[in-house]
Amino acid sequence: MSREMDAGTQKKIAIVTGGSRGIGRSTVESLARRGVSTIFTYHTHVTDAEAVIATAKDAGAEAIALQLDAGNIASFGAFVERVKDALAKLGALRFDFLVNNAGNSHRNMPFETATEEELDSIYNVHFKGVFFLTQKLLPLINDGGRIVNVSTARTRMIGPGGSIYASMKGALEVLSKHMAKEFGPRRIAVNVVAPGATETDFSGGIVRDNPAVNKRVAEGTALGRAGVPEDVGRMIASLLSEDNRWINAERIEVTGGYV
């Protein structure tokens, strides 16, 4: 098996939140093909999680699924204990890579009609949850490890109904730079990956399942199509490799040239 991570060193382990579907699933599978074992989270889709485990096994890597509501900060302490148990099953005490990918569907939330409940639901998953889950897991990350926080191209592109979602992701991008600075003494690199419109079930599968939306995205993309999960998952796996060890505190947009 090809090992594109540190050849000749101990097997790497990643934690990927929201790893049962879409970009998260592609990330787990891409890492598996590189010989990286993964502890990934799912919210409710057990069958999807089991399929990811099987795919990783076929690629020659181990994957362990743990249930997590990424917006329930009070549950993070218990989750970390389950992570420790999962690491023990993998023969390790610590892990190397953290991909904060979990998200909740935002759809269209016009500023004039958005509710406090809607804002809180996005805030808890996309910013507060990332902040405190990373804080809880930080003692378990190996020195020299890497963190990828998944944002969105919508922090660059302004459109109706995106004020809450884009603002929370914008806050995450700023947070990531501060993480990179504060974690620097431990040589932990922190980067942001910002996908564009991608064919997943996110937001009701609007890009994947709505032909008019898909066509509009394709027409606005230099490469002439909407993104697919593998476009982003493979990129994240590559970013975590030693080939990109000197990239830090950066925002990398993965949109195929969406303008």
C-alpha positions in Angstrom: 0.0 0.0 0.0 1.2 3.5 -0.8 1.8 5.6 2.3 1.9 9.2 1.2 2.0 10.4 4.8 5.3 10.2 6.8 6.8 7.1 5.3 8.5 4.9 7.9 6.9 6.5 10.9 3.9 5.4 13.0 0.6 5.3 11.3 -1.3 8.6 11.3 -4.7 9.0 12.9 -7.3 11.7 12.0 -10.5 12.9 13.6 -13.1 14.1 11.1 -16.4 15.6 12.2 -19.4 15.0 10.0 -17.6 12.1 8.3 -20.6 10.0 7.2 -21.7 11.9 4.2 -20.6 14.5 1.6 -17.3 16.2 1.9 -16.6 14.6 5.3 -17.1 11.1 3.9 -14.8 11.9 1.0 -12.2 13.1 3.4 -12.3 9.9 5.4 -12.1 7.8 2.3 -9.3 9.9 0.8 -7.3 9.6 4.0 -7.9 5.9 4.1 -6.3 5.5 0.6 -3.3 7.3 2.0 -3.0 4.8 4.9 -4.5 7.1 7.6 -6.9 5.7 10.2 -9.9 7.9 11.1 -12.2 8.4 14.0 -15.2 10.2 12.4 -18.5 11.5 13.7 -22.0 11.2 12.5 -25.2 12.7 13.8 -28.1 10.4 12.9 -27.2 8.5 9.8 -25.9 5.2 11.2 -26.2 3.3 7.9 -24.1 5.8 6.1 -21.4 5.7 8.9 -21.3 1.9 8.5 -20.7 2.2 4.8 -17.8 4.6 5.3 -16.2 2.1 7.7 -16.5 -0.6 5.1 -15.0 1.6 2.4 -12.1 2.6 4.6 -11.5 -1.1 5.4 -11.4 -1.9 1.7 -8.7 0.8 1.2 -6.7 -0.9 3.9 -7.3 1.6 6.8 -9.3 1.5 10.0 -12.2 3.8 10.7 -14.3 4.2 13.8 -17.6 6.0 13.9 -18.8 7.9 17.0 -22.1 9.7 17.3 -21.9 13.4 18.0 -24.2 16.4 17.9 -21.6 19.0 16.9 -23.8 21.8 18.3 -24.3 20.2 21.8 -21.3 21.7 23.6 -22.3 20.1 26.9 -21.7 16.6 25.4 -18.1 17.3 24.3 -16.5 16.1 27.6 -18.1 12.6 27.3 -17.2 12.6 23.6 -13.5 13.1 24.4 -13.6 10.1 26.7 -15.1 8.0 23.8 -12.3 9.3 21.6 -9.7 8.1 24.1 -11.4 4.6 23.9 -11.3 4.7 20.1 -7.6 5.7 20.1 -6.9 2.8 22.4 -8.5 0.4 19.9 -6.2 1.9 17.3 -3.2 1.4 19.5 -2.6 5.0 20.2 -2.9 7.7 22.9 -3.0 10.7 20.6 -4.0 11.6 17.1 -2.5 13.7 14.4 -5.1 15.5 12.3 -8.4 17.2 13.2 -10.9 18.2 10.4 -13.7 20.3 11.7 -16.2 19.6 9.0 -19.6 19.0 10.6 -22.3 21.4 9.5 -26.1 21.8 9.7 -28.2 22.8 6.7 -28.7 26.5 6.5 -30.9 26.9 3.4 -32.0 30.5 2.8 -32.2 32.7 5.9 -33.1 36.3 4.9 -31.9 38.9 7.3 -35.3 40.5 7.7 -37.0 37.3 8.8 -34.2 35.3 10.5 -35.0 34.1 14.0 -32.8 33.9 17.1 -33.2 30.1 17.0 -31.9 29.9 13.4 -28.9 32.1 14.3 -28.1 30.0 17.4 -28.3 26.7 15.5 -25.7 27.9 13.0 -23.5 29.6 15.6 -23.5 26.5 17.8 -22.4 24.1 15.1 -20.2 26.3 12.9 -18.3 28.4 15.4 -19.0 27.7 19.1 -18.9 24.0 18.6 -15.6 24.1 16.6 -14.1 26.4 19.2 -14.8 24.2 22.2 -14.4 20.8 20.5 -11.0 21.8 19.4 -10.2 23.1 22.9 -11.3 19.8 24.4 -9.3 17.7 21.9 -6.2 19.8 21.9 -4.4 17.9 24.7 -4.8 14.7 22.5 -3.3 16.2 19.3 0.3 15.2 18.7 2.8 18.0 18.5 3.4 18.7 14.8 -0.2 17.8 14.0 -2.6 19.7 11.8 -6.1 21.2 11.9 -8.4 22.0 9.0 -11.5 24.1 9.6 -14.0 23.8 6.8 -15.5 27.2 5.8 -17.3 28.3 2.6 -16.8 30.3 -0.5 -19.7 32.4 0.7 -17.5 34.4 3.0 -16.1 35.9 -0.2 -19.3 36.0 -2.3 -22.3 38.0 -1.0 -25.7 36.7 -1.8 -29.3 37.0 -0.4 -30.1 34.8 2.6 -26.5 34.0 3.6 -25.9 36.6 6.3 -26.0 34.2 9.2 -24.2 31.2 7.7 -21.5 33.3 6.0 -20.9 35.4 9.1 -20.4 32.4 11.3 -17.9 30.9 8.8 -16.2 34.3 8.6 -15.7 34.2 12.3 -14.3 30.7 12.0 -11.8 31.9 9.4 -10.6 34.6 11.8 -10.5 32.1 14.7 -8.3 29.8 12.6 -5.6 32.4 12.2 -5.5 32.9 16.0 -5.4 29.1 16.5 -2.4 28.9 14.2 -0.6 31.6 16.2 -1.4 30.1 19.6 -0.7 26.5 18.6 2.6 27.5 16.9 4.8 26.6 19.8 3.5 23.0 19.4 4.1 23.1 15.6 0.4 22.5 15.0 -0.6 24.1 11.7 -4.2 25.4 11.2 -5.7 26.1 7.8 -9.1 26.8 6.4 -10.6 25.0 3.4 -13.4 26.9 1.8 -15.5 24.8 -0.7 -17.8 26.3 -3.2 -21.2 24.9 -4.4 -20.8 21.2 -4.1 -23.2 18.3 -5.0 -24.1 17.0 -1.6 -27.3 16.7 0.4 -26.4 19.9 2.3 -29.2 22.4 2.3 -31.6 19.9 1.0 -29.3 18.8 -1.8 -30.1 22.0 -3.7 -26.9 21.9 -5.9 -27.0 18.2 -6.5 -30.8 17.8 -7.1 -32.0 21.0 -8.6 -31.0 21.1 -12.3 -31.5 24.9 -12.6 -29.3 25.6 -9.6 -26.7 23.1 -10.8 -26.7 24.7 -14.2 -26.3 28.2 -12.8 -23.3 27.1 -10.7 -21.7 25.4 -13.6 -22.0 28.5 -15.8 -20.4 30.6 -13.1 -17.4 28.2 -12.6 -14.3 28.4 -14.8 -14.1 24.6 -15.0 -17.7 24.4 -16.2 -19.4 22.2 -13.5 -20.4 22.2 -9.9 -18.1 20.6 -7.4 -18.4 17.1 -6.1 -17.4 15.8 -2.7 -14.2 14.2 -4.0 -12.9 17.5 -5.3 -12.8 18.8 -1.7 -12.1 15.6 0.3 -9.0 14.7 -1.8 -7.7 18.3 -1.4 -8.1 18.1 2.4 -6.2 14.8 2.5 -3.5 16.3 0.4 -3.3 19.4 2.6 -2.7 17.1 5.6 0.2 15.4 4.0 3.9 16.2 4.5 3.9 17.7 1.0 2.1 20.7 2.5 3.7 20.9 5.9 4.7 24.6 5.5 1.2 25.8 4.7 -0.2 27.5 7.8 -2.8 30.1 8.7 -4.1 30.1 5.2 -7.6 30.1 3.6 -7.7 27.9 0.6 -10.7 28.1 -1.6 -11.8 25.0 -3.5 -14.4 26.1 -6.1 -13.1 25.2 -9.6 -12.7 28.9 -10.2 -16.2 30.1 -9.2 -16.6 33.9 -9.9 
